Amino acid sequence: MKTQLNLESIQNWLPSKNSPLLISGPCSAETEEQLLATAHLLAKTGKVSVLRAGIWKPRTRPGEFEGIGSIGLQWLQRAKLETGLPTAVEVANAKHVEEALKAGVDILWIGARSTVNPFTVQEIADSLNGTDVPVLVKNPVNPDLQLWLGALERINKAGITKLGAIHRGFSSFEKSAFRNEPMWELAIQLKTLIPELPIINDPSHICGNRELLPYVAQKALDLDMQGLMIESHIDPSQAWTDAKQQVTPSALNDMVNNFTLRVPESRNEEFIDKLADLRKEIDKIDDLVIQKLADRMAITRKIGEFKLENNVTILQVNRWDEIMKRRSAFANALKLDIHFTEKFLELVHGESIRLQTEIMNAGKTENKQLASKVVH
Protein backbone atom coordinates (compact mmCIF):
# COMPACT_ATOMS: atom_id res chain seq x y z
CA MET A 1 0.00 0.00 0.00
CA LYS A 2 1.41 3.35 -1.06
CA THR A 3 1.80 6.16 1.45
CA GLN A 4 -0.03 9.37 0.57
CA LEU A 5 1.83 12.61 1.20
CA ASN A 6 0.91 16.13 0.10
CA LEU A 7 4.01 17.05 -1.90
CA GLU A 8 4.99 19.78 -4.29
CA SER A 9 6.89 18.84 -7.43
CA ILE A 10 10.63 19.07 -6.83
CA GLN A 11 10.85 21.38 -9.85
CA ASN A 12 8.89 23.98 -7.86
CA TRP A 13 11.49 24.28 -5.13
CA LEU A 14 14.78 23.20 -6.66
CA PRO A 15 17.22 26.05 -6.03
CA SER A 16 19.10 25.20 -9.23
CA LYS A 17 18.51 23.54 -12.56
CA ASN A 18 21.76 21.60 -12.24
CA SER A 19 21.32 17.94 -12.99
CA PRO A 20 21.82 16.12 -10.76
CA LEU A 21 21.08 18.37 -7.79
CA LEU A 22 24.36 18.66 -5.89
CA ILE A 23 24.47 19.76 -2.26
CA SER A 24 28.03 20.28 -1.06
CA GLY A 25 30.12 21.99 1.58
CA PRO A 26 32.14 21.15 4.67
CA CYS A 27 31.02 18.60 7.21
CA SER A 28 31.47 21.36 9.80
CA ALA A 29 31.74 25.11 9.61
CA GLU A 30 35.02 25.57 11.50
CA THR A 31 36.09 29.14 10.85
CA GLU A 32 34.68 31.94 8.73
CA GLU A 33 37.73 31.81 6.46
CA GLN A 34 37.43 28.05 5.94
CA LEU A 35 33.73 28.21 5.10
CA LEU A 36 34.00 31.20 2.76
CA ALA A 37 37.03 29.83 0.91
CA THR A 38 35.33 26.46 0.40
CA ALA A 39 32.07 28.11 -0.69
CA HIS A 40 33.79 30.28 -3.31
CA LEU A 41 35.65 27.32 -4.80
CA LEU A 42 32.46 25.23 -4.91
CA ALA A 43 30.55 28.04 -6.60
CA LYS A 44 33.35 28.40 -9.13
CA THR A 45 32.84 24.80 -10.32
CA GLY A 46 29.35 25.67 -11.56
CA LYS A 47 28.23 22.19 -10.48
CA VAL A 48 27.00 22.88 -6.94
CA SER A 49 23.32 23.71 -6.41
CA VAL A 50 23.30 24.22 -2.63
CA LEU A 51 25.94 25.05 -0.04
CA ARG A 52 25.77 22.91 3.09
CA ALA A 53 27.63 23.23 6.38
CA GLY A 54 27.31 21.56 9.76
CA ILE A 55 26.53 24.20 12.40
CA TRP A 56 25.44 21.94 15.26
CA LYS A 57 27.15 18.55 15.24
CA PRO A 58 25.65 15.77 17.37
CA ARG A 59 28.62 13.54 18.22
CA THR A 60 28.63 9.97 19.42
CA ARG A 61 30.66 10.85 22.52
CA PRO A 62 31.10 14.10 24.49
CA GLY A 63 34.38 15.96 24.28
CA GLU A 64 34.55 15.90 20.49
CA PHE A 65 33.94 19.01 18.38
CA GLU A 66 30.17 19.52 18.40
CA GLY A 67 29.89 22.35 15.93
CA ILE A 68 30.71 26.04 16.01
CA GLY A 69 27.12 26.93 16.90
CA SER A 70 24.94 29.86 15.94
CA ILE A 71 27.81 32.14 14.88
CA GLY A 72 28.32 29.80 11.93
CA LEU A 73 24.93 30.89 10.58
CA GLN A 74 26.34 34.40 10.12
CA TRP A 75 29.23 32.97 8.10
CA LEU A 76 26.74 30.99 6.04
CA GLN A 77 24.74 34.16 5.38
CA ARG A 78 27.87 35.89 4.11
CA ALA A 79 28.78 32.89 1.93
CA LYS A 80 25.30 32.97 0.40
CA LEU A 81 25.57 36.71 -0.25
CA GLU A 82 28.99 36.42 -1.88
CA THR A 83 28.43 33.26 -3.96
CA GLY A 84 24.71 33.33 -4.65
CA LEU A 85 24.42 29.72 -3.50
CA PRO A 86 21.33 28.74 -1.47
CA THR A 87 22.21 27.23 1.91
CA ALA A 88 21.29 24.11 3.90
CA VAL A 89 21.89 23.07 7.51
CA GLU A 90 20.96 20.21 9.80
CA VAL A 91 18.49 20.95 12.62
CA ALA A 92 17.93 18.75 15.65
CA ASN A 93 15.45 20.74 17.75
CA ALA A 94 13.04 23.68 17.69
CA LYS A 95 15.74 26.20 18.66
CA HIS A 96 17.86 25.15 15.69
CA VAL A 97 14.88 25.60 13.38
CA GLU A 98 14.14 29.07 14.75
CA GLU A 99 17.74 30.26 14.42
CA ALA A 100 18.25 28.75 10.96
CA LEU A 101 15.10 30.34 9.57
CA LYS A 102 15.97 33.69 11.15
CA ALA A 103 19.35 33.50 9.41
CA GLY A 104 17.67 32.92 6.05
CA VAL A 105 18.75 29.30 5.56
CA ASP A 106 17.04 27.97 2.44
CA ILE A 107 16.83 24.22 3.14
CA LEU A 108 16.77 22.29 6.42
CA TRP A 109 17.58 18.65 6.89
CA ILE A 110 16.90 16.28 9.76
CA GLY A 111 19.81 13.99 10.63
CA ALA A 112 19.80 10.23 11.12
CA ARG A 113 20.12 10.49 14.90
CA SER A 114 17.04 12.71 15.01
CA THR A 115 14.94 10.66 12.57
CA VAL A 116 15.27 7.66 14.84
CA ASN A 117 13.40 9.51 17.63
CA PRO A 118 9.72 10.35 16.93
CA PHE A 119 9.69 12.81 19.88
CA THR A 120 12.52 14.82 18.30
CA VAL A 121 10.92 14.73 14.87
CA GLN A 122 7.59 15.91 16.30
CA GLU A 123 9.28 18.80 18.09
CA ILE A 124 10.90 19.86 14.82
CA ALA A 125 7.60 19.41 12.95
CA ASP A 126 5.75 21.61 15.47
CA SER A 127 8.38 24.35 15.09
CA LEU A 128 7.95 24.24 11.29
CA ASN A 129 4.21 24.89 11.40
CA GLY A 130 3.31 27.88 9.26
CA THR A 131 6.53 27.84 7.22
CA ASP A 132 7.13 26.61 3.68
CA VAL A 133 10.87 25.90 3.91
CA PRO A 134 12.04 22.76 2.06
CA VAL A 135 12.94 19.93 4.46
CA LEU A 136 15.02 16.83 3.74
CA VAL A 137 14.79 13.83 6.08
CA LYS A 138 17.72 11.46 6.42
CA ASN A 139 17.06 7.78 6.97
CA PRO A 140 17.30 6.65 10.61
CA VAL A 141 20.56 5.15 11.85
CA ASN A 142 19.01 1.68 11.98
CA PRO A 143 17.37 0.04 8.94
CA ASP A 144 13.74 0.80 9.79
CA LEU A 145 11.60 1.92 6.85
CA GLN A 146 8.61 2.68 9.11
CA LEU A 147 10.65 5.16 11.17
CA TRP A 148 11.77 6.89 7.99
CA LEU A 149 8.20 7.04 6.68
CA GLY A 150 6.93 8.21 10.05
CA ALA A 151 9.37 11.12 10.13
CA LEU A 152 8.37 12.19 6.62
CA GLU A 153 4.69 11.98 7.54
CA ARG A 154 5.15 14.06 10.71
CA ILE A 155 6.92 16.83 8.78
CA ASN A 156 4.33 16.70 6.01
CA LYS A 157 1.46 16.94 8.51
CA ALA A 158 3.03 20.16 9.79
CA GLY A 159 2.27 21.67 6.40
CA ILE A 160 5.65 21.13 4.75
CA THR A 161 5.01 20.14 1.14
CA LYS A 162 8.53 20.86 -0.14
CA LEU A 163 9.78 17.56 1.19
CA GLY A 164 12.55 15.12 0.26
CA ALA A 165 14.52 12.23 1.72
CA ILE A 166 18.25 11.67 2.12
CA HIS A 167 19.63 8.14 1.84
CA ARG A 168 22.83 8.03 3.94
CA GLY A 169 23.07 4.31 4.69
CA PHE A 170 22.43 2.29 7.83
CA SER A 171 24.43 1.21 10.84
CA SER A 172 25.42 -2.46 10.82
CA PHE A 173 27.42 -4.77 13.08
CA GLU A 174 28.85 -6.49 10.01
CA LYS A 175 32.22 -5.15 8.94
CA SER A 176 32.43 -4.01 5.34
CA ALA A 177 34.09 -1.43 3.13
CA PHE A 178 31.35 1.06 4.01
CA ARG A 179 30.95 3.28 7.04
CA ASN A 180 27.19 2.76 6.76
CA GLU A 181 25.72 -0.07 4.70
CA PRO A 182 23.84 1.38 1.69
CA MET A 183 21.00 -1.17 1.86
CA TRP A 184 19.77 0.19 -1.45
CA GLU A 185 16.64 -1.94 -1.20
CA LEU A 186 15.26 0.28 1.58
CA ALA A 187 15.67 3.43 -0.51
CA ILE A 188 14.00 1.60 -3.42
CA GLN A 189 11.12 0.54 -1.15
CA LEU A 190 10.66 4.15 -0.05
CA LYS A 191 10.61 5.29 -3.68
CA THR A 192 8.07 2.58 -4.50
CA LEU A 193 5.80 3.69 -1.65
CA ILE A 194 6.11 7.40 -2.51
CA PRO A 195 7.10 7.68 -6.21
CA GLU A 196 6.82 11.47 -6.20
CA LEU A 197 9.24 11.88 -3.26
CA PRO A 198 12.69 13.20 -4.24
CA ILE A 199 15.53 11.12 -2.79
CA ILE A 200 19.03 12.58 -2.39
CA ASN A 201 21.92 10.20 -1.86
CA ASP A 202 24.63 10.98 0.71
CA PRO A 203 27.67 8.96 -0.42
CA SER A 204 29.94 10.73 2.09
CA HIS A 205 28.27 9.04 5.08
CA ILE A 206 27.75 5.75 3.27
CA CYS A 207 31.42 5.48 2.33
CA GLY A 208 33.24 7.08 5.25
CA ASN A 209 36.20 7.52 2.88
CA ARG A 210 36.68 9.54 -0.29
CA GLU A 211 37.96 6.61 -2.38
CA LEU A 212 34.54 4.96 -2.64
CA LEU A 213 32.58 8.16 -3.33
CA PRO A 214 32.52 7.94 -7.16
CA TYR A 215 31.27 4.35 -7.11
CA VAL A 216 28.41 4.99 -4.66
CA ALA A 217 27.43 8.31 -6.23
CA GLN A 218 27.24 6.75 -9.71
CA LYS A 219 25.12 3.87 -8.43
CA ALA A 220 22.73 6.34 -6.78
CA LEU A 221 22.35 8.20 -10.07
CA ASP A 222 21.80 4.91 -11.91
CA LEU A 223 18.98 4.18 -9.43
CA ASP A 224 17.34 7.47 -10.50
CA MET A 225 17.97 9.40 -7.29
CA GLN A 226 17.41 13.12 -7.76
CA GLY A 227 20.68 14.35 -6.35
CA LEU A 228 23.74 13.95 -4.15
CA MET A 229 24.99 15.43 -0.90
CA ILE A 230 28.79 15.27 -0.90
CA GLU A 231 30.97 16.86 1.77
CA SER A 232 33.73 19.17 0.53
CA HIS A 233 36.46 20.98 2.45
CA ILE A 234 39.20 23.31 1.25
CA ASP A 235 41.75 21.10 3.03
CA PRO A 236 40.20 17.76 4.08
CA SER A 237 43.35 16.61 5.88
CA GLN A 238 42.86 19.47 8.37
CA ALA A 239 39.09 19.02 8.82
CA TRP A 240 37.86 19.00 12.41
CA THR A 241 35.24 16.32 11.69
CA ASP A 242 35.05 13.38 9.26
CA ALA A 243 38.28 14.27 7.47
CA LYS A 244 38.52 10.98 5.54
CA GLN A 245 35.19 11.35 3.73
CA GLN A 246 35.56 14.94 2.52
CA VAL A 247 37.00 16.01 -0.83
CA THR A 248 38.40 19.28 -2.14
CA PRO A 249 36.17 21.37 -4.42
CA SER A 250 38.55 20.55 -7.29
CA ALA A 251 38.25 16.79 -6.67
CA LEU A 252 34.47 17.17 -6.46
CA ASN A 253 34.43 18.93 -9.82
CA ASP A 254 36.47 16.13 -11.40
CA MET A 255 34.17 13.50 -9.89
CA VAL A 256 31.03 15.15 -11.24
CA ASN A 257 32.61 15.52 -14.69
CA ASN A 258 33.12 11.74 -14.76
CA PHE A 259 29.54 10.83 -13.86
CA THR A 260 27.49 9.06 -16.51
CA LEU A 261 24.00 10.55 -16.55
CA ARG A 262 21.23 8.30 -17.80
CA VAL A 263 17.56 9.00 -18.47
CA PRO A 264 14.81 7.17 -16.53
CA GLU A 265 12.95 6.31 -19.75
CA SER A 266 13.58 6.31 -23.47
CA ARG A 267 11.09 7.41 -26.14
CA ASN A 268 12.82 5.36 -28.80
CA GLU A 269 10.15 2.94 -30.11
CA GLU A 270 12.65 0.21 -30.98
CA PHE A 271 14.08 0.38 -27.46
CA ILE A 272 10.58 0.32 -25.89
CA ASP A 273 9.54 -2.74 -27.95
CA LYS A 274 12.74 -4.63 -27.19
CA LEU A 275 12.51 -3.81 -23.48
CA ALA A 276 8.88 -5.02 -23.42
CA ASP A 277 9.91 -8.34 -25.01
CA LEU A 278 12.74 -8.85 -22.51
CA ARG A 279 10.43 -8.05 -19.61
CA LYS A 280 7.95 -10.65 -20.85
CA GLU A 281 10.75 -13.21 -20.72
CA ILE A 282 11.57 -12.11 -17.18
CA ASP A 283 7.89 -12.44 -16.18
CA LYS A 284 7.73 -16.00 -17.50
CA ILE A 285 10.87 -16.99 -15.62
CA ASP A 286 9.64 -15.31 -12.42
CA ASP A 287 6.40 -17.29 -12.65
CA LEU A 288 8.37 -20.51 -13.04
CA VAL A 289 10.65 -19.64 -10.12
CA ILE A 290 7.66 -18.99 -7.84
CA GLN A 291 5.97 -22.19 -9.02
CA LYS A 292 9.11 -24.21 -8.29
CA LEU A 293 9.44 -22.57 -4.87
CA ALA A 294 5.86 -23.59 -4.10
CA ASP A 295 6.69 -27.17 -5.19
CA ARG A 296 9.77 -27.12 -2.97
CA MET A 297 7.77 -25.95 0.05
CA ALA A 298 5.18 -28.68 -0.53
CA ILE A 299 7.98 -31.25 -0.28
CA THR A 300 9.33 -29.41 2.78
CA ARG A 301 5.96 -29.90 4.50
CA LYS A 302 6.10 -33.64 3.75
CA ILE A 303 9.61 -33.78 5.23
CA GLY A 304 8.35 -31.95 8.33
CA GLU A 305 5.52 -34.44 8.78
CA PHE A 306 7.95 -37.35 8.28
CA LYS A 307 10.33 -35.93 10.90
CA LEU A 308 7.42 -35.46 13.29
CA GLU A 309 6.35 -39.09 12.88
CA ASN A 310 9.89 -40.30 13.55
CA ASN A 311 10.69 -37.77 16.32
CA VAL A 312 13.64 -36.28 14.42
CA THR A 313 14.98 -32.74 14.88
CA ILE A 314 14.17 -30.11 12.28
CA LEU A 315 17.74 -29.00 11.63
CA GLN A 316 20.44 -31.33 10.37
CA VAL A 317 23.60 -29.24 10.11
CA ASN A 318 25.38 -31.69 7.79
CA ARG A 319 22.52 -31.54 5.30
CA TRP A 320 22.55 -27.71 5.35
CA ASP A 321 26.31 -27.64 4.78
CA GLU A 322 25.86 -30.02 1.85
CA ILE A 323 23.17 -27.81 0.31
CA MET A 324 25.29 -24.66 0.64
CA LYS A 325 28.37 -26.27 -0.88
CA ARG A 326 26.64 -27.98 -3.79
CA ARG A 327 24.26 -25.14 -4.69
CA SER A 328 26.99 -22.49 -4.33
CA ALA A 329 29.32 -24.46 -6.61
CA PHE A 330 26.52 -24.89 -9.16
CA ALA A 331 25.62 -21.18 -8.99
CA ASN A 332 29.26 -20.21 -9.39
CA ALA A 333 29.51 -22.38 -12.51
CA LEU A 334 26.50 -20.48 -13.87
CA LYS A 335 28.22 -17.15 -13.17
CA LEU A 336 25.84 -16.14 -10.37
CA ASP A 337 27.15 -13.85 -7.64
CA ILE A 338 28.14 -15.91 -4.59
CA HIS A 339 26.70 -13.42 -2.07
CA PHE A 340 23.35 -13.33 -3.88
CA THR A 341 23.28 -17.14 -4.00
CA GLU A 342 24.03 -17.48 -0.30
CA LYS A 343 21.36 -14.93 0.67
CA PHE A 344 18.80 -16.65 -1.54
CA LEU A 345 19.58 -20.09 -0.10
CA GLU A 346 19.43 -18.71 3.44
CA LEU A 347 16.00 -17.20 2.76
CA VAL A 348 14.69 -20.47 1.31
CA HIS A 349 16.19 -22.49 4.14
CA GLY A 350 14.75 -20.10 6.72
CA GLU A 351 11.26 -20.53 5.25
CA SER A 352 11.73 -24.31 5.26
CA ILE A 353 12.66 -24.20 8.95
CA ARG A 354 9.60 -22.03 9.67
CA LEU A 355 7.25 -24.45 7.90
CA GLN A 356 8.69 -27.51 9.62
CA THR A 357 8.54 -25.75 13.01
CA GLU A 358 4.88 -24.96 12.36
CA ILE A 359 4.21 -28.64 11.61
CA MET A 360 6.12 -29.75 14.73
CA ASN A 361 4.18 -27.33 16.96
CA ALA A 362 0.87 -28.42 15.46
CA GLY A 363 1.87 -32.04 16.12
CA LYS A 364 2.68 -31.25 19.77
CA THR A 365 -0.73 -29.64 20.23
CA GLU A 366 -2.49 -32.66 18.73
CA ASN A 367 -0.52 -35.05 20.98
CA LYS A 368 -1.43 -33.01 24.07
CA GLN A 369 -5.10 -33.04 23.14
CA LEU A 370 -5.02 -36.83 22.62
CA ALA A 371 -3.24 -37.32 25.94
CA SER A 372 -5.84 -35.17 27.67
CA LYS A 373 -8.68 -37.26 26.25
CA VAL A 374 -7.00 -40.50 27.41
CA VAL A 375 -6.59 -39.14 30.97
CA HIS A 376 -10.20 -38.02 31.15
N, C-alpha and C positions, 0 to 999 in steps of 0.2 A: 504493500500500500504506500503510495507516494505521499510525502509530507507537503502540505499546502502552506506556503509563506507568501506574504504580500511584498513582492520585490519589484524594484524598478530595474529596467534594462541597464546593464553595465555601461552601455554606450551613453547613457544619460548622466553618468557621474564619473566616467573615466577622466582623470586630469590631463591625459595626453592621448594622442592617437598612435603612439608607438606600439608596434606589435612585435613581440609580446609586451604587455605591461611589465615594466621593470622598476621595482622598488629597491633602492640601494642606499647605503650609507653605513657609518660605523656602528658596530655593536653597541658601543657606549659613546656618548658625548663626553669627552675627557677635558678638553680645554677649548676655549673659543677659537684659538688659532687652528687646532687640529680639525675641528668641525668645519670651519669655513674653508680651509685649504682642501679638504676632501670634497666638500660640496662643489667648489668651483671646478675641480678636476672631473667630477662626475658629470656636471652640467656640460662641460666641454666635449664630452664623448658624443652628446646628442642622442644617446641610447636610453638614458635614465628618465623615467616618467615621474617618480616621486622620491624625495629625499627622506630617508628614515634615520632615526638616531635613538638609542636607548637613553632615556632620562632617569627613570627609576628602574633599577635592576634587582629583581628578586633573586637572591643567591641561595644556593643549597645550604650553605653554612654561614653563620655570622663571622664578621671579621674580614670578609672579602669586600672588594669595591662594590658598593650597592647603588651606583649611579651618582651623578653630580647633583641631581635634584632640580628644583624649579628654575634655578639660574640658567640651566641649559636650554630652557624654552626661549629665553631671550636671544641666545646664540642662534637657535633654530629660526627665530623670526628674522634675524639679520641675514642668515643664509638664504632664506626664502626671498627676501627683498633684493639681495644682490644677484642671485642666480635665476630667479623666476620659477624655481622648482616648488611644487606643492610639497607639504611636509606630512609626516606620519610618525606617531609615537605609540608606545604601548601604555595602556592604563590598567591599573589593578584595583582601583577603588573610586569612590565618588569624588574625592578630593582631586585625584589625578585628572578625572574628566573635567571638572570645573576649571582647573588651572590650564589644561591643554586647550580647551575651547576659548578661554579668555585670551590665550596667547595666539589665537588664530590658526591652530593646527588644523590641517585639512582632512586628515584621515586618522582614525583611532584603530588600534587593534588590541584584542584581548589575548593575553599569553596563555600558554599551555597550562601553567600552574594555576591560573585563575579559572580557566574553562572547566577544570576538574571539580570545582567547588560551586554548586548551584547558588549558595548564599552570596558568594562574591559576584557571580554573574548577575544575580537579581539586583544587588546594590548598584552595580554599574548600569544595568537597564533602567532602574528608577531614576538615576541621575541624568540619563539621556532623554527622558521624556520631554517632548516639546522641541527637540532639536531635529535637524535633518542631516547631521554629519554622517559620512560613510563609515561603517564599522566592519572590520575584518575579524573573524573569530578563528584562532588557532585550534587545532585538534587538542584534546586533553592529553596529558602525559601518557596515560595508559590507553590501550586500544579498546575504547568503548564508544561505539557509534552513537548510542543513545544519549550519552553525555554531550557529545558534539552537537547532535541535533537539538537537544534541550537548550543548550546555550544560544544557538541560533534563533530558536523559537522565542526565548525570553527577550532577546534584543529586538526581535521583530515585533513582538507584542507591545514594546515600548514606543512603537511608531517609527522605528528605523526601517526604511525600505531600501536604502542604499547599503546593501548587505552582501558580504562575501565571506569565504572561508580560506584559511591558510593551512595547507598540509605540511607539517614540519616533522613528521615521523613520530614513532612511539617508543617509549622506554621498554627494554627487554632485558631479561637476565642472560639470554644467550649472547655470547661474544661473537661479533662479526666485524666487518670492515667499517660499519656505520656507527655513528654516535647514537642515532635513533633509527630503529628499523623503519624503512619506508612503509611497509605494509600497504602497498598500492591498492590492494583490493578494498580497503576501507574508504579510501578517497573515491574509488570508482562506485562503491555502494552509495556514498553520499550524493554523488553526481546523478546516479540512477534515481534516487529518491526525490531529488530537487534538481531537475535538468537545467533550470534557469539560473541556478546559483553559480556565480563566478568562483572558481577555486584557484588560488595562488599557491604555487609551490615554494617552499623554503628549503632549498638544497643545503644552505649553510648549516642549519641545525640537524638535518638528516645526516650529512657527511661528517661534520666535526673536523674536517680537514679540507684544505683547498684543492688537493689533488683529485678528489672524486667529484668535485662540483660540476665539471662539464658533462660527465656521464649522467648524473642524476637530473640536471637541468634539462638535458636533451630528452631524456625519457619522459619527464613531466610535460614537455611541449608535445611529444608524440602521443601522449594520452589526452591531448586537447585541453590542458589546463590554460587558464587565461593569462597567466603571468608568473613572474618569479620575484622572490624577495632574496637578494643576495647581499651579504654584508661586505662593505668595502671600507678600507682604512688607508690613509696616506702612507702609513708605515706599519703594516700588520705585525712585524716583529716586536714593535714597541707598544702594541695595544694592551690596554689594562684589563680587557676581558676577551675571552675566546680568540686569542691571537691566531691559532692554527687554522681557523675556518674563514678568516677574512682575506680578501684580495685587494691589491692596489686598483685604483680606477683604471689604469692602463691595462692591467691583466683582465679586468672585467670587460673592457672594450674589446680586447682580443677574443675573449670567450664568446661574447655575443656575436661577433663577426663570423664565428665558426659554427654557429647554430644552423641546423637545417630546419626551415620552417615549412610545415606541410599543412594542407587545407583539410578541414574535417570531412568534406564531401567533394566529389567531382561531378561536373555537369556533362562530362564526355559520355555520350550514349554507349559507345563501345565498351568503355570501362564499366558503366552501370550494368550492362547486360552480362558481361563476364563475371562481375562480382556477384550478381544474382545467381548465376549458374553455380559458382563455387560455394555460395552459401547454401544452396539446395543440397549439394553433396555433403556439406557439414551437417545439415539437419538430418539427413538419412543416417549418417554415421552416429550422430548423437542418439537418435531413436534406437539404433541397434545396441549401443553401449548401455543405455538405460534398461533395455529389454534383457540383455545378458546379466546386468547387475541384479535384476529382479529374479532371474533364474538362479543366480548364485545364492541369493538370500533364501530362496525356497529350499535349496539343498542344505544351507546352513541351519535352517529350522529342523530339518530331518536329523542332522548331526546332533543338534541340541537335544532332541527327543531321545535319540539313541544313547547319548551320554547320560541322560537322566535315568533311563531304564537300567543302565549298567553301573550307575553311581560313580561316574568318572568326572574329574574336574573339567571345567570349561577350557582353561588355558593349558596347552602343551607347548612349552617353550621351544623344544626341538623342532616341532612342526612349524612354528612361526619363523624360526631361523632358516629353515629349509625354504619356506615360501619367499622370504626376503632375498635370499641368495639366488635362487633360481629365477625369480621374476625380474630381479634387478639385472642379472646377466642377460636375460632375454631382451629387456628394455634397452640395455646398453647396445646390444647388437642391432637393434632397430633405430639407433641414434636418438633415443629419448633421453631427456635430461635426468640424471640420477636423482637429484633432489625432488623433482616433480614426481618421479616414480615412487620414491620412498614415501612422500606425503600421501599420494594416492593410495598406496597399499596400506598405510597406517589408518587412513580413513575407512577403507573397506573392512579392515580387520577390526577396527573399533566398533563398527556397526554389527559385525558378526558376533563379537563378544556381547554387545548389548542385547541382541536377539536371543542368544543362548542363555544369558542371565535371566531374561524375561521368562523363558521356558522353564528354567530351573526353579525360579520363584513361584511360578504357577503350579509346578509339580509339588513343591513343598506345601503349598496351601491345600491342594487336593489331598495330600497324604494326611495332613492334620485333620481335615474334615472327616476323612474315613476313620482315622483313629478315634475321633470324638464319638462317632456313631457306634463304634465297637464297644467303647467304654459304657455308653449309655444304653 
